[in-house]
Amino acid sequence: MTARDDGSRTFRNPMRVHGPASPGRIEKARNPAETLKRLAGYFSSFRMQLFSVFLLIIVYTLLGLAGPYLMGVAIDRFIASKDLAGLSSISLLMLAAYAFSNFFQLVAGWIMAKVSQTALKQLGNNLFTHIQELPVGYFDRNPPGGLMSRLTNDIDAINQAVSQNVTSLLASVLSLGGIIIAMFLLDMWLALTSLLVIPLMFWFTQFVARYTRKGFRELQQQLGEMNGFMEESISGLKVIRAFRRNREVTDAFREKNCKVFSASVQANSYALLLMPLTNVLGNLFVIVIAGFGGWLALKGLVTVGIIATFIIYGQNFIQPLRQLANMYNTIQAALAGSERIFEILDIPKEIDSVPVTSGLQLKGEVEFDHVSFGYEPGHPVVLDMSFRAEPGQTVALVGPTGAGKTTIINLLTRFYEIGGGTVTIDGRDIRDIGKEALRSRIGLVLQDTFLFSGTVLENIRFGRLDATDEECMKAAEFAEADRFIRQLPGGYSTVLSERAGNLSQGQRQLLAIARVILSDPDILILDEATSSIDTRTELRIQKALLRLMEGRTSFVIAHRLSTIRDADVVLVIDKGKIVEKGKHDELLERQGIYHHLYMSQFKGLAI
């Protein structure tokens, strides 16, 4: 991907757009029903497994409810009558109920985890594949950080909600409903008394959970800012030391660390408050049931076993409430993440209506005929441009930043579609040539070299995946890169760090040139290809570049005018138009814009 050169590009802070939610704010989907429907579509092929999970949840929830009931029966029937055999039997039955309840819960969780991972794997594959097929213009308007957030954070949010919380959500709802139904079946008056306490329990749980979420959101925000500051400080360590700002940076880190400390203390204080409060509410429930149930027992209206069963049900009631309160935020975040993912999946792919063309060969006759183009409607970057490049010619594009030089390359490679006019290669409109086939015959070396994680050899082979090691090494020799590669610790097997940080900019550029040499293109584009290489290295590879350009139509963009003296045609671009055209010496004799640019570089004159 090449950068736009119209001067209108704006950059946004991805952390500001996709960072943590502000404190007190719960992130929600704008259309949760539609989002949930689309997300459910990824699980539609697992109906049997999901139905099995649903049945297992019902079974282990009922078994969990059976335990307290059996205990009440044991108290009333066997303990009161001192029936040891009956007590032993019902104790074993209780043990089996709890054991099978836990076992079925484990099985349901395992099935749900497998289903969710399979479905989300497909969602992740679809998202990544779709991103690869988006128009280049989309990436000019959207920072990579936002896309990475969708591929990682949003997918992870959905994973947590589906694999962990779906079963818990169903179990909690069934458990709450089951407990209430069981209470009314056992004794209506005790059940009504319990319902008086339950709203109080629910309100306190929600109150604490809300402030706990708020505290942890604040903590995550402060942690994100501190981590970003640390990453920036480590990356810019040389600049910090060069300007002697060690103390200021350290003081700034201490301030951010103090904010993290304060937010952590507050968040964890609320979190730690939830358990004691839960115990207090549980004890309050026990006191109310024991007091009122005891009075009913003295009147002969209920048995001691029923009171014991109610007490256990009451203690079990608080756990689903707490789970529901904690799951609310997670589920909302998952729906919001799903909505963001579907927004990307709804973006139209790069259109290429031309059938795949195999074995395409180009002579390299390129013609722009009254071409106009703008990245934004009403803001043209190229205006009624016409020029012709003969096969094997070298065409140099010269002009100030934002003149439209890189835009010409973007149109030639069909990274963007022209707004008016035609671009032809060998007399054929490039819109009638498949994009993949066209780009396979165009070699591109950009100013900002990008190398992938992997070995040096693998990065060179990226130009042609079926190339042998010998062909890759030969391409490196041709690009004058073989010498420095063999001096690396592992030679061609040296593993490059992230963004090839263990190589100099000039070395990265040489590898990019070797990669293009290996692809053996018909048309060559050098976009400031030697801008990051020192003068001595530039002189050494000029010969290699000339050999590479021989017999190929080549387009060279360069601010260093010394690199284009031998070009067949020099096009001087200004404000989207060709203002001068000719050879290097001819343009100097005219003493126009090109002469002015040249003299400003070599004679120290102002532009």
N, C-alpha and C positions, 0 to 999 in steps of 0.2 A: 504494500500500500504506500502511496506517495502522499505527501502533505499538499494541501492546497497552497497556491502561491498568489492568491488574490488579495491577501492582506486582511481578509475579513474574518478569519477564523478566531473563535473565542474559546478559551479553556475554562472548564469548570472544575471545582474541587470535588472529586468523587465522594469524599468523606462527608461533604456537606449535603450531597444529594442522597447518598445511600448509607449514611452512617446510622448510629443508633437513634432510636426515637427520643424525643425530648422528654425530660422527666414529667411524669404524670399523664403522659399521652400513650394510649394503647393503639398500636398500629392496626388498622382494619382494612379489609378489602372494600372497594367501592361497590362491587356487585357480588356479594358472597354466594348467592344462590347459583348464578351462572358459573362462577369459578368452581364451586363445589361439584356442579354437574360435569364440567369438563375434566376435572381431576378424577372424578369417579369413572370416567371413560377409560382411564389407564388401568382400572381394576376390574373392568367388565369381563375380562377373560378368566378371572379367578372366582367366578360365582360359587363354585362348589367349595373351594377352600374357605371363602368368606362365610358361606352358610354353615360350614363345619365350625368355624370360630364362634359364630353366633350361638349355635347349639351348645358348644362347650362352655360359653360364658353363662348361659342359662343354667346349665347343670351345676357348674361349680359355685354359682351364686346361691342356688337352692340348697346345695350341700352345706354351704357356709351358714345359711339360715337354719338348717336342721340341727346344727350343733347345740345352740342355746336351748332349742325346744327339747331336745333329748335330755339335756341337763335338768330342765324343769321336771320332766317326766321321772327322771331318776330320783329327784328329791321327793316328789310326791308319792311315788309308788313303791320305791325300793328302800330308800333311806329311812323313811318314816316307819315302814314295816320291817326294817332290818333284814331285808331279803338280799343276802350276799350274792347268791347266784344270779339273780335278776340284775343287781347292780353291776356285776362283772360283765354280763352280756351287753347291757346298754352302754357301758364304758367302752367296750370293744367296738360297738356300733358308732359311738361318737368319734373314736379314733379313726375308724374307716372313713367316716364322713369328712373329717378334716383332711385326712391323708389324700383321699380322692379329689377333694376340692383343690388342694394345692397342686396335685398332679395335673388335673385338667386345666388349671390356670397356666401351668408351665407349658403344656402342649398348645394351648390357644395362643400364648405369647410367641412361641416358636413358629407356628404356622403364619401368624400375622407378620412377624418380622421377615420371614422368607417372602411372603407375598409383597410386602411393601418394598423390600429391597429390589425385587425383580421389576415391579412396576416403575419405581423411581429410577432404576437403571435405564429403562426404556425412555423415560422422560428426559433424563440427562443426555442420553444419546441423541434424542430428537433435537434438544436444545442446541447441543454443540454442533451437530450437523447443519442445523438451520443457520447458526451464526456463520459457519463457513461459507454459506451460500447467499449471505446478505450482500446488497450492493455496497461498494466501497464508500459511497457517500454517507452511509449510516455511521461508519466508524469515525468520520470527520465530525459528526454532530454528537457522538456519544463516547465518553471516555472509557478506556478499558476497565477501569475499576468497577464501573457499574455492571458490566458484563460478567466480570469475575464474581461479583457479589451474587448474581443470579445463579451462576454455575456452582457456587459453593454454599454461601449462607442461605439462600432461598431453598435450595434443594435439601440442605440439612434441616431447615425449619420444618419442611414438609415431612421429612423422614422421622423426626422426633414426634411430630403430632400423630403420624399414621402408625408407625411401628410400636410406639410406646403408649400413646394416649387414647387411641381408638378403643382398644380393649378395656382400658381403665375407665373410659367414659361410659361405655355400655354397662360395665360391671357396676359402676357407681350408681347409675340411674336405676338399674334393676335392683341393686341392693337397697337403695332408699325406698323404692316402691315396695319391694318384698318385705322390708322391716315394718313399714306402715300397715300393709295388709295383714301380716302375721300378728301385729299388736291388736288390731281390731278383731281378728278371729279369736284371739285368746281372751281379751277382756275389753269391752268398749270403753268403760270408765277410765281405766288406766291408760288406754290409748289416747283418749281426749286430753287427759292430764299431760301426757307426753307431748302432745301437739302444742300445748301452751309453752313448753320449754324450748321446743325445736326452733321456732322463729328467732328466739333470743340467741341460740347457739349459731344459727346461720348468719345472723347480723354481725356478731362479734368475729366470726371466722372471715367473713367478707371484708370487714373493716381492717383487720390485721393483714390479710392477704393483699389488699389494695395498697396499703402503705409499704408492704414488703416488696411488691413489684416496683413501686415507685422508687424505693431506695436502691434496688438492684439495677434499674434502668439508669439512674444517676451514676451508680458505680461503673457500669459498662461504658457510659459516655466518658467518664473521667479516665478510665483505663485505656480507652481508644485514643484519647488525646495524648496521654502519657506515652503509650507505645509508639504512636506516630512521631512524637517529639524525639524519642530515643532513636528510632530508625533514621530520622532525618539528621540527628546529631552525629550518629556513627558514620553515615554516608558522607557527611560534610566535615569530617574530622580535620582534613587537611586545611580547609578554609577557616575553620574555627581557630586552629593553631596559627595559621598565617596571619590572621587579624587579632590574635591574642585575646580571644573571647572565651577562654576556658572558664573563667570565674563566672561570667554572666550566664553562660549556658548551664553551668552547675547550679547556680542560684535558681534559674528558671525550672530546672528539673526538680529541685527540692520543693519548689512551690507547687508544682503539679503533683508530686508525690504526696504532699500534705493533703491536697484535695482528694486524692485517691484514698488516703487514710481516713479522712473524715467521712467520705461517702461509704467506705467499707464498714466503719463502726456503726453508722446509722442504719445501713441496710441489714447488717447481721444482727443488730439489736432488735429490729422488728422481726426478723426471722426467728431469733431465739425466743421472742415473746409468744410466738404462735403455739409452741408446745405446752408451756405452762398454762396459757389461757385455755387451751384445749382440755387440759387436765382439770382445770377449775370448772369449766362448763360440764365436763363429764361427771365430776363429783356433784355438781349442782343437780344434774339429772338424776343421779343415784339417790341424793337426799330427798328429792321430790317424790320419786317413785317409791323409795323405801318408806317415807313418811305416810304418804297417802295409801300405798299398797298395804302397809302394816295396819292402818286403820280399817281398810276393807277386809283384811285377813281376820282381825279381831271380831268383825261383824259376821265372819263366815262367808263372805262374798267371793273371795279369791283364795287360792292356795299359796303356800310359800314358794313352791316350784314356779308358779306363774310370775311371781314377783321377781325371782332370780332371773328368769328368762327375759323379763322386761328390762332389768338392769343391764344385762349383757347386750341386748338389742340397742339400748340407749347409748352404751359406750361405743358400740360399733357404728352408730349413726353419724358420729362426728367425723370419722375418717373419710367417707364418701363426700361429705360437704367440703372438707379441706381439699380433697383431690379435685373436685369440680372447680373450686376457686382458683387453684393453681393451674389447672388445664386451660382455663378460659383464655389467658394471654397467649399460651403456646398455640392454641388452635387458631386464634385470630392472626397471629404472625404467619402461620402456615398458609392460611387463605390469602393473606396479603402477598406472600412470596409466590404462591401459585398464580395470582393475578399478574404479577410482574413478569413471570415466565411466559404466560400465555400472550402477554402484550408483545413480546419478542417473536413468539411463534406466529403471530398474526401479521407480522411485517412481511410484505411480499418479497420473495427471493429475487436474486438477480435474474432477469429475464434473458433467455437465449433461445429464440424460436428456431434457430438454424440447426438442422440435424448434425450430429457429431461427424466431423470430417477427419478421416485418417490419412496419413501420408501426405499432408499438405506441404508444398514446397513453394517458396516465394522468391521471385527475382529481386524484389525490393524497390520497385517503382512506386513511390508514395506521392500522392497529390491531395492537397487541401484546396477545396473549391468553394470559396465564399462561406467559410465555416464561421458560425457564431455559437457561443455557449456562455452560460452563467450558472454558477453553483446555486444561486438563489434567484427566483423570478424577479425580473426588473433590475438585476445587477449583473450586466454582462461582463465577462472576463476576457473573452475572445470576440473581436468584432470583425465580421466580414473578411476573414483571413484567407488568402490564397497563396500557395507556393507549391513547387514541384521538386522532388528529389529523385534523381536518376539512379538506376541500380548501381551499387558500389560507391556512390558519392558519400562524402562526409558533410553533414549539415550541422553547423554550429548555431546554437540559439543563445543570443546575448541580450542582456537588458537588466534594468534594475529589479530589485526584489518586488514581487507582486505584479510584474509586467505581463505574466501569462505563459512563461516558458514551460513550467512543469505541467500546466494545464494542457498544452499541446501534446505532451507525452501521455497524459491521462486519457485524452481522446483517441490517440493512436492505438493504445492498448485496450480501449473500450472499458476502462475503469468507469468512465462516464460516457453517456450517449450525447452526441452533438445536438444542439438545439436547432441549427439551420445549416443548409449547405450539405456537402458530401465530403467524405474522406475515402479515397480509393487506394488500393494496393494492387499493382499489376492490372490496373483498369477495372478492378472489381470492388464494389462498395463493401467496406468492412462490415457493414450490418448484414451482409449476405454470407459472411464467414463466421463460423462458430467461434465463440469467445475462447474456449479451451484450445481449439486448433490454432487460432491466431496467436494466442499468448505462448504456445509451444514453439513458435518460430521467431519470437522476439526475446532477445536477451536484455535484461534490465539490471543495471548497477546503480543503486541509489546513493545519495549523500549519507543518509543515516543507515549504515550497514546493520543488518539484523542477522545474527547467527543463533542457531538453536543449541540447546544443551545436548551434549554428545561429543564424539571424538571429532578431531579435525577432518579425518577421512570421511566421516558421515556427513559433515557439513558441505564438503566439496561435492560428494555424491548426490546431494539434494538437487543438483542441476540435472542429473540423469540417473534415475535409481537403478538402472540395469548396468551401469558402468562398472568395469572391473577396477581393482585396486591400482593396477598399472595405469589405466586410463586416467584415474583421479590424480595420480602422482605426476603424470605427464602434463595434465592441465595446470597443476601447481607450478611445475617448472616453467611452463609457458607464461604464467603470470608472475614470474620472479618470486614465488612464495616458497619454493622448495627449500631454499637455504635456511630461512628462519624456522621453518617447520621442523627440519631435522635437528635444530638446536634446542627444541623444546624437550622437556624431561622425557616424554613418551613418544616423541616424534609424531608421526601421523596418528598414533593411538592416544595422543594426549587428550584428556577429557576437558572440554571447555566449561568454565563456570557459568553462572547465570549471566546471560547476555554477553558471554565471552569476556568477562572482566579481567581474566588473566592474560589477555592480549592487548597490545596497544591499538589505538584507532587505525593506524596505518596498516598493521598486520591484519586486522579484521577486514579492511578494505581489500587487501590482496587476496584473502580467501574468497571474498565475494566475487572478485574478478575471475578467480580460478573456477568458481562455481558456474559462472556464465560461459566461460570458455568450454567447459565440459558439455554444456547443453547444445553447443554448436548451432547458434541461431542464424537466421537469414537476415534479420534486422537487429541492429545493436543500438541500445540506448544507454548513454553514460550521463547520469544526472549528478554533476559535481563529483565524479568518480574518484578524482585525485585531490579533493579539497582538504582531506584530513591527513595527507601524506606529506612528509617533509620534502624539501626541494630536491635533495640528493636522491631519495627514493623515487620521487616523481620522474626524474630524468632517467632513472634505471628502468622504470616500467613503461615509459613512453614508447620505447621500441617494441615492447611486447604488445601494447595496445594497438600500435600501428599494424603489427602483424595480424592481430585479431580483427581489425577493421578492414583489412585488405579483402576486397571482393564482396564486402557486405555494405548495405546501406546503413549508415551510422548517424545517429543524432547525438550531439554533444552539447550539454548545458554546462557552462563554466563561467564563474565570475573571474577566475584567473585567466585573463585573456591570452597569456603566454601559451596556454594549452591548446589553442584553436588556430594558431597561425597557419597550419597546413590544411585547414578545412577547405573543401571545394566551394562551399557557399556559406556565408555568414549572414544570418538573419538577425537584425537588430529589432527587438520587440519592446514596445513601450505602450502601456495602457491598452493592451490587447490587440495592438495593430503592428504590422511590419512597417517600420519607419525607414529602414535602410536595408539594402541587400547587395551582396557582392563578396569579393575575396578580401582577405585581410589587408593587403597593400592598397587595393582600390579604395576601400573604405577610409583608410588613413589619409589618402590623398584628397578625399572629399572634405575632410575636416568637419565632419558632422558629429552626430551623437556618438558614433563608435570611436571616432578620434578623441572626443572629449573623455569617454570612459577609459580609453587606453592611456591617454596622457595623465589622467588622474591617478592611475596605478603606478606608472613608471617615471613620471616627472614631478609628482607631488603637487599637482594642480587640483584645486577644488572643483567638484562637479557642479 
